[in-house]
């Protein structure tokens, strides 16, 4: 639509624990605001139509697809992105297990998976394999076949419960 | 000299161990910079206008309205980029922007550069194009029967792109020796890579006349060559940097029109230009799995030994050449490397159609014939009353042999793969014994560990590595290879770390930058671990040799006593006598000057010398066997794959975690192809893609993905670094036929095409209930006038790998 109005809107919200202010064209999605106006390119996009889960971020404790949320709608909200997942220099247990167990191959869907898994573990540290599958069913990954992702979530959950968990030998070396 | 050993008798510290990938934490913290994450000052944004019609002449393009839109900086059309390009030297048939005609819905005709993406989008929609429609060619049948209009003015006549015909050995004799001859037809639907990352590229042209392109590409070297050709600037003034690929699977292996367009726009405007494709546009880039119709005639003796095989394939190539000539040969190449096939004939034809071009997808041209072959073998076993697992195992192609079509097999671990999956799945208790609705099926396969020949003819190495050691003990590896998620950057670090006795995380890896790194041909044909691995091994061994000489002199210890481990160089007999790794580098630097070494790798020469022998040879072949267990609901036709047991002959795992990830990812992708993925078009509505979106192009989610039980067979191959073979593509291959065979075991119907959708299962169950053949699949293949075959005597006949002289061919006829 030629001649579209370019006047910017301005909002305030909490981003990874810090109060921020952003000004952007009012039709922009949260995805675009994060990537283009706040330079947080850790949030990825695979379709920009709500089909793939890649752009998931946590808003007020729930994962949302940032491509389906208008930037304007997050005024006053609490937004967590992949850039805020580590606690200072300390990686989140999910980030450690995803990296160590091969749950991130190309790494493009990884931020969306990590945040979706974090929401799951924020609610319960004892999810079953079926509950993990259900929780991650809106996120597409073309590399891993998901199995290494389940294992990474399970090992991270166990470690967050205080257990000294390691992945099963078969998941690293295969079956005898 | 590459020794494939490199450890002076010490136990391995890195190879075969589950180290984290060197880039894994960056990927898990959002720090990895993919192409669309690059932002440069004064950067413009580009959009491409694409054809809304499948086949038409371009009569007129009017850019005046678009050009006058505020914020538009430049617009280019086909006349600005008149030089054609293409991945293969024999099919330079693409233009960055169409000049005279468009060939599919999605073919680009103009590109805009504007201050922001919204303006570029608006301007794109203001460009007016007048088309004169031509009859679209929508299918294999149409391309064979409609000679005019031609989609391209080259090829083997009409809309036939390429016809090939090769014959190895006396086919008549082979079929005469058979106790059973089966003829079957199969169809493998096309599907696409669907990488999670949409293609993106950023171009920058500096005032000194140097062009830099960052792009999500698997093949920066080929993009480099294409840009030099099309833009008419010296290759030495062009730098291509492949950004980490957010998934490739073969879909980012061609030089792409959007890469050329942003480079041209950057040159014209003097400003950086970025383009990021929409998901819909990624579907139009395609270069995915060719739809292939197949006919296969196989003769076997009573015990299941193959006496002769005649294979025909018909490829729906889409609108451009892409890798298509290679794809065509690949549909006929690897039939011979799993089971002994003493006589073999292949005829293949690739057609042009008005659809997005097909090209290489994981397995490149081989999953389709593998499906046909493995389902037919299942039928043969049943007809002969043999167990299909046992029958396969009895007739394996021998290790260290040359096949009828002159492929040299080295290590061959298919037998142990079959044993593992048969035992693990409890095959003998299940096959033909499970209740109605449940079934098991088996299939085997093989894949290349790198194409034996380069894409353009040259006799230089396929892969190069430079190693720089600095006096602080730092090691930097430079290699042209591209990490597409498979872990190729990490493989380099593991191999060098093993040889130099340091930690992989001590090493800096610089890859995929044509200014900084020696050429590696690209991340395709499962070549990277074997070829870059051998190059890295050679460079590291050369560096170790320099360090060894300097350290031995300093310590007054015999050279052969010096070993490297735990970041030290020391005397194996007196381990306390030694120096730190950094000191070893300092000693060497003092003795020899700055320490840098190189390594390179060229595959061995192929024994095949005939025309067409270039496709199929490889330094080594990986092998896989899979058993699928399925549940088929006879009321809905829905097939649920419960579990897949897969054995993969990896030679030697460089890193088992990454190998497992490739096996599981391959099984996943094979599952998608078997059950749901299809590039489908509305033939009667302008050949428009039915569903260029991730919602409608069905791919497996966590809820469809099956359990996978993996067995790794380690039998080191002499040609692989530390014995390693490929794993990125091979394990996909047995999955679709294993599932098809399991569906038959479950409900007694043959689905001779993929995807195996509920509709097809129900249709077959219905015809079965009516007493007609319990089968869904193509009934026949078109009549084609095949060229006179190029005849080659097999090694068993005393052939030398050359084609027989034409006179002799005629005399024999």
Interface residues (C-beta under 8 A of the other chain):
Chain A: X1 X2 X4 X25 X35 X39 X40 X41 X42 X43 X44 X45 X46 X47 X48 X49 X51 X52 X54 X81 X82 X83 X85 X86 X91 X95 X96 X98 X99 X100 X101 X102 X104 X105 X106 X107 X108 X109 X110 X111 X114 X132 X133 X134 X136 X137 X138 X139 X140 X141 X142 X143 X144 X145 X146 X147 X148 X150 X170 X171 X172 X173 X174 X175 X176
Chain B: X18 X20 X21 X23 X24 X25 X26 X27 X28 X29 X30 X31 X32 X33 X34 X36 X37 X39 X69 X118 X122 X126 X193 X194 X195 X196 X197 X198 X244 X245 X246 X247 X248 X249 X278 X279 X420 X424 X484 X485 X486 X487 X656 X657 X658 X660 X661 X663 X664 X665 X666 X667 X668 X669 X693 X694 X695 X699 X701 X702 X703 X705 X708 X709 X710 X711 X712
